Amino acid sequence: MKTFLWMATAGMLAFASCQNKPGYTINGTIADVADGEMVYLQNFVDGQMINLDSAVVKGGAFQFKGDADTIAASRIVSYAPKGMSSPVFLEAGTITMELNNELSKVSGTVCNDAYQKFIEEFYAINKEMRALYEQTQNDSLSEEQRKEAEEQLNVKDSLSREIIYNTISSNITNVAGVQLLTRFSSSFPSERIQPLVDQIPASIAANNEGVAQLKEHLATLAKTAVGQKFVDFTMNTPEGESVKLSDFIGKNKYTLIDFWASWCGPCRAEMPNVVAAYKKYSAKGFGIVGVSLDRDAEAWKKAIKDLNITWPQMSDLKAWECEGAKLYGVRAIPATVLVDQEGNIIARDLRGEDIAAKLAELLK
């Protein structure tokens, strides 16, 4: 939204915009739907779909018309009885839509064309990834075949991320690119995201909650990046005793802050690596503090026992509202922060063999 300095000018421009406000037209088609059925233009608000407009199907076609949207987010066109839906950017111009069960098509304006190109590429590579994943779950595969399928899956995953990043980068000055950025930002390190955020036009960033939250998240990550001092916090042990993170940092040469949860599959899969590192290096000055994003205390305690976790644990039992996780900008788990005895952060998000490799380097 523009801020005008002179009220008279603002009034004149407002009047002119009322007379000539650009509009959109969505010309849609939908197969095997009877005449008289309703298609809805909707918005997703607080977890619910809100109807903005409706159109009657006639001869397999429908149409929406309205003023171009000034909000930096897509809307949704849907036909609920058959589970058909498609995002659409309400840009000025004529938009063509083919609504179907598999991959709907939207085109005709800048953002819709950009998003359609992205979704077709993303859909295709994810279809390949699903097939590769199913291969890795096949018990009849040899270990060599399984390893090859996993390697191919990792390659496809990297390609998928680059498709996302390149689409965002080439569209960061329009609404489609910004929406994809706020949706997929957690898939990339902050040093790749920050330059993109800096390019977002003020007209799009203004009053955009997603952009505001992303900027706040990046600021939090900057405060807890490698080279910064660790941020202290207080939580309870499984026994209900109040402890501080700083109670443990000074006792070890290096301390791994491990954000995890009993309900987190990847966390449980990663835990054997953490256990192995602790067994190998704890006598040399390596310690761990587990920070659980659990809500159920009993489930947390059971997982500690089942996963052979023998190092200190703390939690406020607030799940994703965990105060410690917020302080470190943790949006996905498992997540780790490695801190030296002086409280300096020296690594983040070490996983798998990287944990042991880093400790071998530090604790020669």
Contacts in CASP RR format, 6 or more apart in sequence:
PFRMAT RR
TARGET T0000
AUTHOR 0000-0000-0000
METHOD contacts of the structure
MODEL  1
MKTFLWMATAGMLAFASCQNKPGYTINGTIADVADGEMVYLQNFVDGQMI
NLDSAVVKGGAFQFKGDADTIAASRIVSYAPKGMSSPVFLEAGTITMELN
NELSKVSGTVCNDAYQKFIEEFYAINKEMRALYEQTQNDSLSEEQRKEAE
EQLNVKDSLSREIIYNTISSNITNVAGVQLLTRFSSSFPSERIQPLVDQI
PASIAANNEGVAQLKEHLATLAKTAVGQKFVDFTMNTPEGESVKLSDFIG
KNKYTLIDFWASWCGPCRAEMPNVVAAYKKYSAKGFGIVGVSLDRDAEAW
KKAIKDLNITWPQMSDLKAWECEGAKLYGVRAIPATVLVDQEGNIIARDL
RGEDIAAKLAELLK
1 70 0 8 1.000
1 203 0 8 1.000
1 206 0 8 1.000
1 207 0 8 1.000
2 203 0 8 1.000
4 10 0 8 1.000
4 13 0 8 1.000
21 67 0 8 1.000
21 68 0 8 1.000
22 67 0 8 1.000
22 68 0 8 1.000
22 92 0 8 1.000
22 93 0 8 1.000
23 65 0 8 1.000
23 66 0 8 1.000
23 67 0 8 1.000
23 68 0 8 1.000
23 92 0 8 1.000
23 93 0 8 1.000
24 64 0 8 1.000
24 65 0 8 1.000
24 66 0 8 1.000
24 67 0 8 1.000
24 68 0 8 1.000
24 69 0 8 1.000
24 90 0 8 1.000
24 91 0 8 1.000
24 92 0 8 1.000
24 93 0 8 1.000
24 94 0 8 1.000
24 95 0 8 1.000
24 109 0 8 1.000
25 63 0 8 1.000
25 64 0 8 1.000
25 65 0 8 1.000
25 66 0 8 1.000
25 93 0 8 1.000
25 94 0 8 1.000
25 95 0 8 1.000
26 41 0 8 1.000
26 63 0 8 1.000
26 64 0 8 1.000
26 65 0 8 1.000
26 77 0 8 1.000
26 88 0 8 1.000
26 95 0 8 1.000
26 96 0 8 1.000
26 97 0 8 1.000
27 61 0 8 1.000
27 63 0 8 1.000
27 94 0 8 1.000
27 95 0 8 1.000
27 96 0 8 1.000
27 97 0 8 1.000
28 61 0 8 1.000
28 62 0 8 1.000
28 63 0 8 1.000
28 96 0 8 1.000
28 97 0 8 1.000
28 98 0 8 1.000
28 99 0 8 1.000
29 60 0 8 1.000
29 61 0 8 1.000
29 62 0 8 1.000
29 97 0 8 1.000
29 98 0 8 1.000
29 99 0 8 1.000
30 39 0 8 1.000
30 57 0 8 1.000
30 60 0 8 1.000
30 61 0 8 1.000
30 62 0 8 1.000
30 79 0 8 1.000
30 84 0 8 1.000
30 98 0 8 1.000
30 99 0 8 1.000
30 100 0 8 1.000
31 60 0 8 1.000
31 100 0 8 1.000
32 82 0 8 1.000
33 57 0 8 1.000
33 60 0 8 1.000
33 79 0 8 1.000
33 82 0 8 1.000
34 57 0 8 1.000
35 56 0 8 1.000
35 57 0 8 1.000
35 58 0 8 1.000
35 59 0 8 1.000
35 60 0 8 1.000
36 56 0 8 1.000
36 57 0 8 1.000
36 58 0 8 1.000
37 56 0 8 1.000
37 57 0 8 1.000
37 79 0 8 1.000
37 81 0 8 1.000
38 54 0 8 1.000
38 55 0 8 1.000
38 56 0 8 1.000
38 57 0 8 1.000
38 79 0 8 1.000
39 54 0 8 1.000
39 55 0 8 1.000
39 56 0 8 1.000
39 57 0 8 1.000
39 62 0 8 1.000
39 77 0 8 1.000
39 78 0 8 1.000
39 79 0 8 1.000
39 99 0 8 1.000
40 51 0 8 1.000
40 52 0 8 1.000
40 53 0 8 1.000
40 54 0 8 1.000
40 55 0 8 1.000
40 77 0 8 1.000
40 78 0 8 1.000
40 79 0 8 1.000
40 80 0 8 1.000
41 51 0 8 1.000
41 52 0 8 1.000
41 53 0 8 1.000
41 54 0 8 1.000
41 55 0 8 1.000
41 64 0 8 1.000
41 75 0 8 1.000
41 76 0 8 1.000
41 77 0 8 1.000
41 88 0 8 1.000
42 49 0 8 1.000
42 50 0 8 1.000
42 51 0 8 1.000
42 52 0 8 1.000
42 75 0 8 1.000
42 76 0 8 1.000
42 77 0 8 1.000
42 78 0 8 1.000
43 49 0 8 1.000
43 50 0 8 1.000
43 52 0 8 1.000
43 75 0 8 1.000
43 76 0 8 1.000
44 50 0 8 1.000
44 76 0 8 1.000
49 76 0 8 1.000
49 78 0 8 1.000
52 75 0 8 1.000
53 64 0 8 1.000
53 66 0 8 1.000
55 62 0 8 1.000
55 63 0 8 1.000
55 64 0 8 1.000
56 62 0 8 1.000
64 77 0 8 1.000
66 90 0 8 1.000
68 90 0 8 1.000
68 91 0 8 1.000
68 92 0 8 1.000
68 93 0 8 1.000
69 75 0 8 1.000
69 89 0 8 1.000
69 90 0 8 1.000
69 91 0 8 1.000
72 175 0 8 1.000
72 178 0 8 1.000
72 179 0 8 1.000
72 204 0 8 1.000
72 205 0 8 1.000
72 208 0 8 1.000
72 211 0 8 1.000
73 175 0 8 1.000
73 179 0 8 1.000
73 208 0 8 1.000
74 87 0 8 1.000
74 88 0 8 1.000
74 89 0 8 1.000
74 111 0 8 1.000
74 115 0 8 1.000
74 175 0 8 1.000
74 176 0 8 1.000
74 179 0 8 1.000
75 87 0 8 1.000
75 88 0 8 1.000
75 89 0 8 1.000
75 90 0 8 1.000
76 85 0 8 1.000
76 86 0 8 1.000
76 87 0 8 1.000
76 88 0 8 1.000
77 85 0 8 1.000
77 86 0 8 1.000
77 88 0 8 1.000
77 97 0 8 1.000
77 99 0 8 1.000
78 84 0 8 1.000
78 85 0 8 1.000
78 86 0 8 1.000
79 85 0 8 1.000
79 99 0 8 1.000
82 101 0 8 1.000
83 101 0 8 1.000
84 99 0 8 1.000
84 100 0 8 1.000
84 101 0 8 1.000
84 104 0 8 1.000
85 99 0 8 1.000
85 104 0 8 1.000
86 97 0 8 1.000
86 99 0 8 1.000
86 104 0 8 1.000
86 105 0 8 1.000
86 106 0 8 1.000
87 106 0 8 1.000
87 115 0 8 1.000
88 95 0 8 1.000
88 97 0 8 1.000
88 106 0 8 1.000
88 112 0 8 1.000
89 109 0 8 1.000
89 111 0 8 1.000
89 112 0 8 1.000
89 115 0 8 1.000
89 175 0 8 1.000
89 176 0 8 1.000
91 109 0 8 1.000
91 110 0 8 1.000
91 111 0 8 1.000
91 112 0 8 1.000
91 175 0 8 1.000
92 109 0 8 1.000
93 108 0 8 1.000
93 109 0 8 1.000
94 108 0 8 1.000
94 109 0 8 1.000
95 106 0 8 1.000
95 107 0 8 1.000
95 108 0 8 1.000
95 109 0 8 1.000
95 112 0 8 1.000
96 105 0 8 1.000
96 106 0 8 1.000
96 107 0 8 1.000
96 108 0 8 1.000
97 104 0 8 1.000
97 105 0 8 1.000
97 106 0 8 1.000
98 104 0 8 1.000
98 105 0 8 1.000
98 106 0 8 1.000
103 119 0 8 1.000
103 120 0 8 1.000
103 123 0 8 1.000
105 116 0 8 1.000
106 112 0 8 1.000
106 115 0 8 1.000
106 116 0 8 1.000
107 113 0 8 1.000
107 116 0 8 1.000
110 174 0 8 1.000
110 176 0 8 1.000
111 171 0 8 1.000
111 174 0 8 1.000
111 175 0 8 1.000
111 176 0 8 1.000
111 177 0 8 1.000
112 176 0 8 1.000
114 167 0 8 1.000
114 170 0 8 1.000
114 171 0 8 1.000
114 174 0 8 1.000
114 176 0 8 1.000
114 177 0 8 1.000
115 176 0 8 1.000
115 180 0 8 1.000
117 167 0 8 1.000
118 163 0 8 1.000
118 164 0 8 1.000
118 167 0 8 1.000
118 176 0 8 1.000
118 180 0 8 1.000
121 163 0 8 1.000
121 167 0 8 1.000
122 160 0 8 1.000
122 163 0 8 1.000
122 164 0 8 1.000
125 156 0 8 1.000
125 159 0 8 1.000
125 160 0 8 1.000
125 163 0 8 1.000
126 160 0 8 1.000
128 156 0 8 1.000
129 153 0 8 1.000
129 156 0 8 1.000
129 157 0 8 1.000
129 160 0 8 1.000
132 149 0 8 1.000
132 152 0 8 1.000
132 153 0 8 1.000
132 156 0 8 1.000
133 153 0 8 1.000
135 141 0 8 1.000
135 145 0 8 1.000
135 146 0 8 1.000
135 149 0 8 1.000
136 146 0 8 1.000
136 149 0 8 1.000
136 150 0 8 1.000
136 153 0 8 1.000
138 146 0 8 1.000
141 149 0 8 1.000
161 187 0 8 1.000
161 188 0 8 1.000
164 180 0 8 1.000
164 184 0 8 1.000
164 187 0 8 1.000
165 188 0 8 1.000
165 192 0 8 1.000
167 177 0 8 1.000
167 180 0 8 1.000
168 177 0 8 1.000
168 180 0 8 1.000
168 181 0 8 1.000
168 184 0 8 1.000
168 196 0 8 1.000
169 196 0 8 1.000
171 177 0 8 1.000
171 180 0 8 1.000
172 178 0 8 1.000
172 181 0 8 1.000
172 196 0 8 1.000
172 199 0 8 1.000
172 200 0 8 1.000
173 199 0 8 1.000
173 200 0 8 1.000
173 201 0 8 1.000
173 204 0 8 1.000
174 204 0 8 1.000
175 204 0 8 1.000
178 200 0 8 1.000
178 204 0 8 1.000
178 205 0 8 1.000
178 208 0 8 1.000
178 211 0 8 1.000
181 193 0 8 1.000
181 196 0 8 1.000
181 197 0 8 1.000
181 200 0 8 1.000
181 214 0 8 1.000
182 208 0 8 1.000
182 210 0 8 1.000
182 211 0 8 1.000
182 213 0 8 1.000
182 214 0 8 1.000
185 193 0 8 1.000
185 214 0 8 1.000
185 217 0 8 1.000
186 331 0 8 1.000
186 332 0 8 1.000
190 218 0 8 1.000
190 221 0 8 1.000
190 222 0 8 1.000
190 225 0 8 1.000
193 214 0 8 1.000
193 218 0 8 1.000
194 218 0 8 1.000
197 211 0 8 1.000
197 214 0 8 1.000
197 215 0 8 1.000
197 218 0 8 1.000
200 211 0 8 1.000
204 211 0 8 1.000
205 211 0 8 1.000
205 212 0 8 1.000
217 329 0 8 1.000
217 331 0 8 1.000
220 326 0 8 1.000
220 327 0 8 1.000
220 328 0 8 1.000
220 329 0 8 1.000
221 329 0 8 1.000
222 228 0 8 1.000
223 231 0 8 1.000
224 230 0 8 1.000
224 231 0 8 1.000
224 327 0 8 1.000
224 328 0 8 1.000
224 329 0 8 1.000
224 337 0 8 1.000
224 345 0 8 1.000
224 348 0 8 1.000
225 345 0 8 1.000
225 348 0 8 1.000
226 345 0 8 1.000
226 346 0 8 1.000
226 347 0 8 1.000
226 348 0 8 1.000
227 344 0 8 1.000
227 345 0 8 1.000
227 346 0 8 1.000
228 344 0 8 1.000
228 345 0 8 1.000
229 343 0 8 1.000
229 344 0 8 1.000
229 345 0 8 1.000
230 245 0 8 1.000
230 249 0 8 1.000
230 257 0 8 1.000
230 337 0 8 1.000
230 339 0 8 1.000
230 343 0 8 1.000
230 344 0 8 1.000
230 345 0 8 1.000
231 327 0 8 1.000
231 328 0 8 1.000
232 244 0 8 1.000
232 245 0 8 1.000
232 246 0 8 1.000
233 244 0 8 1.000
233 245 0 8 1.000
233 323 0 8 1.000
233 324 0 8 1.000
233 327 0 8 1.000
234 242 0 8 1.000
234 243 0 8 1.000
234 244 0 8 1.000
234 245 0 8 1.000
235 242 0 8 1.000
235 243 0 8 1.000
235 291 0 8 1.000
235 314 0 8 1.000
235 315 0 8 1.000
235 316 0 8 1.000
235 323 0 8 1.000
235 324 0 8 1.000
236 242 0 8 1.000
236 243 0 8 1.000
236 314 0 8 1.000
236 315 0 8 1.000
236 316 0 8 1.000
236 317 0 8 1.000
237 243 0 8 1.000
237 312 0 8 1.000
237 313 0 8 1.000
237 314 0 8 1.000
238 297 0 8 1.000
238 300 0 8 1.000
238 301 0 8 1.000
238 304 0 8 1.000
238 313 0 8 1.000
238 315 0 8 1.000
243 312 0 8 1.000
243 314 0 8 1.000
245 257 0 8 1.000
245 289 0 8 1.000
245 314 0 8 1.000
248 255 0 8 1.000
248 287 0 8 1.000
248 289 0 8 1.000
248 312 0 8 1.000
249 255 0 8 1.000
249 339 0 8 1.000
249 341 0 8 1.000
249 343 0 8 1.000
250 341 0 8 1.000
250 343 0 8 1.000
251 287 0 8 1.000
252 285 0 8 1.000
252 286 0 8 1.000
252 287 0 8 1.000
252 341 0 8 1.000
253 284 0 8 1.000
253 285 0 8 1.000
253 286 0 8 1.000
253 340 0 8 1.000
253 341 0 8 1.000
253 362 0 8 1.000
253 363 0 8 1.000
254 285 0 8 1.000
254 286 0 8 1.000
254 287 0 8 1.000
254 338 0 8 1.000
254 339 0 8 1.000
254 340 0 8 1.000
254 341 0 8 1.000
254 346 0 8 1.000
254 359 0 8 1.000
254 362 0 8 1.000
254 363 0 8 1.000
255 286 0 8 1.000
255 287 0 8 1.000
255 288 0 8 1.000
255 289 0 8 1.000
255 338 0 8 1.000
255 339 0 8 1.000
255 341 0 8 1.000
256 274 0 8 1.000
256 277 0 8 1.000
256 286 0 8 1.000
256 287 0 8 1.000
256 288 0 8 1.000
256 289 0 8 1.000
256 336 0 8 1.000
256 337 0 8 1.000
256 338 0 8 1.000
256 339 0 8 1.000
256 350 0 8 1.000
256 355 0 8 1.000
257 288 0 8 1.000
257 289 0 8 1.000
257 290 0 8 1.000
257 291 0 8 1.000
257 328 0 8 1.000
257 336 0 8 1.000
257 337 0 8 1.000
257 338 0 8 1.000
257 339 0 8 1.000
258 274 0 8 1.000
258 288 0 8 1.000
258 289 0 8 1.000
258 290 0 8 1.000
258 291 0 8 1.000
258 334 0 8 1.000
258 335 0 8 1.000
258 336 0 8 1.000
259 290 0 8 1.000
259 291 0 8 1.000
259 293 0 8 1.000
259 322 0 8 1.000
259 325 0 8 1.000
259 328 0 8 1.000
259 330 0 8 1.000
259 333 0 8 1.000
259 334 0 8 1.000
259 335 0 8 1.000
259 336 0 8 1.000
259 337 0 8 1.000
260 267 0 8 1.000
260 270 0 8 1.000
260 271 0 8 1.000
260 290 0 8 1.000
260 291 0 8 1.000
260 292 0 8 1.000
260 293 0 8 1.000
260 333 0 8 1.000
260 334 0 8 1.000
261 267 0 8 1.000
261 292 0 8 1.000
261 293 0 8 1.000
261 294 0 8 1.000
261 300 0 8 1.000
261 319 0 8 1.000
261 333 0 8 1.000
262 268 0 8 1.000
262 292 0 8 1.000
262 294 0 8 1.000
262 296 0 8 1.000
262 299 0 8 1.000
262 300 0 8 1.000
262 302 0 8 1.000
262 303 0 8 1.000
263 294 0 8 1.000
263 299 0 8 1.000
264 293 0 8 1.000
264 333 0 8 1.000
264 334 0 8 1.000
266 333 0 8 1.000
266 334 0 8 1.000
267 333 0 8 1.000
267 334 0 8 1.000
268 303 0 8 1.000
268 307 0 8 1.000
270 334 0 8 1.000
270 351 0 8 1.000
270 352 0 8 1.000
271 307 0 8 1.000
271 308 0 8 1.000
271 309 0 8 1.000
273 351 0 8 1.000
273 352 0 8 1.000
273 353 0 8 1.000
273 355 0 8 1.000
273 356 0 8 1.000
274 288 0 8 1.000
274 355 0 8 1.000
275 307 0 8 1.000
275 308 0 8 1.000
275 309 0 8 1.000
276 356 0 8 1.000
277 286 0 8 1.000
277 355 0 8 1.000
277 356 0 8 1.000
277 359 0 8 1.000
278 286 0 8 1.000
278 287 0 8 1.000
278 288 0 8 1.000
278 310 0 8 1.000
278 311 0 8 1.000
280 356 0 8 1.000
280 359 0 8 1.000
281 287 0 8 1.000
281 356 0 8 1.000
281 359 0 8 1.000
281 363 0 8 1.000
282 311 0 8 1.000
284 363 0 8 1.000
285 363 0 8 1.000
286 359 0 8 1.000
286 363 0 8 1.000
287 311 0 8 1.000
288 311 0 8 1.000
288 312 0 8 1.000
289 311 0 8 1.000
289 312 0 8 1.000
289 313 0 8 1.000
289 314 0 8 1.000
290 309 0 8 1.000
290 311 0 8 1.000
290 312 0 8 1.000
290 313 0 8 1.000
290 314 0 8 1.000
291 313 0 8 1.000
291 314 0 8 1.000
291 315 0 8 1.000
291 322 0 8 1.000
291 324 0 8 1.000
291 325 0 8 1.000
292 300 0 8 1.000
292 313 0 8 1.000
292 314 0 8 1.000
292 315 0 8 1.000
292 317 0 8 1.000
292 322 0 8 1.000
293 315 0 8 1.000
293 318 0 8 1.000
293 319 0 8 1.000
293 320 0 8 1.000
293 322 0 8 1.000
293 325 0 8 1.000
293 333 0 8 1.000
294 300 0 8 1.000
294 303 0 8 1.000
294 315 0 8 1.000
294 317 0 8 1.000
294 319 0 8 1.000
295 317 0 8 1.000
295 318 0 8 1.000
295 319 0 8 1.000
296 317 0 8 1.000
297 317 0 8 1.000
300 313 0 8 1.000
300 315 0 8 1.000
300 317 0 8 1.000
303 309 0 8 1.000
304 313 0 8 1.000
315 322 0 8 1.000
316 322 0 8 1.000
316 323 0 8 1.000
316 324 0 8 1.000
322 330 0 8 1.000
324 330 0 8 1.000
325 333 0 8 1.000
325 335 0 8 1.000
328 335 0 8 1.000
328 337 0 8 1.000
334 351 0 8 1.000
335 348 0 8 1.000
335 349 0 8 1.000
336 347 0 8 1.000
336 348 0 8 1.000
336 349 0 8 1.000
336 350 0 8 1.000
336 351 0 8 1.000
336 355 0 8 1.000
337 345 0 8 1.000
337 347 0 8 1.000
337 348 0 8 1.000
338 345 0 8 1.000
338 346 0 8 1.000
338 347 0 8 1.000
338 348 0 8 1.000
338 350 0 8 1.000
338 358 0 8 1.000
339 345 0 8 1.000
339 346 0 8 1.000
340 346 0 8 1.000
346 362 0 8 1.000
347 358 0 8 1.000
350 358 0 8 1.000
END
